[in-house]
Amino acid sequence: MNLKRDVAVQTYSGLGLSALLAITILNIMLHNMPQSVKRAGEKLLEINSQDGVANAVTTVVVYFRGFDTLGEIAVLFIASLGIGLVLSSHSEHHHKVESSFILKTASKLLFPIIILFGIYVMVYGHLSPGGGFQGGVIVASAFLLLLISHQDFELSHSVISAFETLAGVSYVIIGLMGLWILDNFLGNFIPHDISQMGMLVSGGIIPLIYIIVGIKVGSEMSMIVQNLLKRSDNE
Amino acid sequence: MIGIVILGSFIAIIIVAFASIVEKRLADSIVLSMGVGLGSVVLFFIFQAPDVALTEAVIGAGISSVIFLMALKHLKASR
């Protein structure tokens, strides 16, 4: 393995690709950008002002690109499934290393705070930066801390799968209800008044969808982390 | 002032990324690639994308490197 030559090849090809990308972007910016492409962001922001959601990014992610979010969750689910399949056997000869006193005490102190922060990021996704995906991963990292510090702690498989199934099914049901009532998938069928903008209960289905995404992502990431920590390869 | 921060994080990202390529030990290389995420968090935040910055901090610098480290542990165990 010739590391030096590999690094050189990768660096030069990376530089070449970046130069190509820069030339393309400059070309698009200077000359032939269609008027409709230039205005795409402005149009989205215009519709956003009728939606009653303070964080414009949330509207784009959940409302206009809600179907993509469903796909992202499906990808994460398949990744979790793959890790569960590859690392299928419980390790019998799992040499237990007692974690240090500092880690144990700190995890007891930090666990509720991290969980609370994750839920805050999830619930306030339509008002402040953050959202379901980030909140779910923060909750999963709290469980990661607990799994590292306490060797006997294990998440119940049935509870996690119940949470995940419920979240996935309710996402699709809410989407289909929008299709049924308003003729588009994830239509905002719950009344959302523009005067409520900035309140915790505002924006119709958008906070609801973000909480569901958070539960699903949190359970999937916790399962991935637990599988990687507690199981070994079956050789 | 803000320009110095932007330039500094750009240079830091490039240096850390290069260091993580040439590093021989894989565990150190993963930790260095966390530094790339950290630098881009600063950049995203300065360029007024706090949503992306939060995502990068949580997923790019946080959980993905943890998953890489655990995968490395499995790789060493299977050898």
Interface residues (C-beta under 8 A of the other chain):
Chain A: L3 V7 Q10 T11 N55 V57 L87 V121 P129 G130 G131 F133 Q134 V137 I138 A140 S141 L144 M221 I224 V225 L228 L229 S232 D233 E235
Chain B: F18 I21 V22 P50 D51 A53 L54 T55 V58 I59 G62 I63 V66 I67 M70 A71 H74 A77 S78
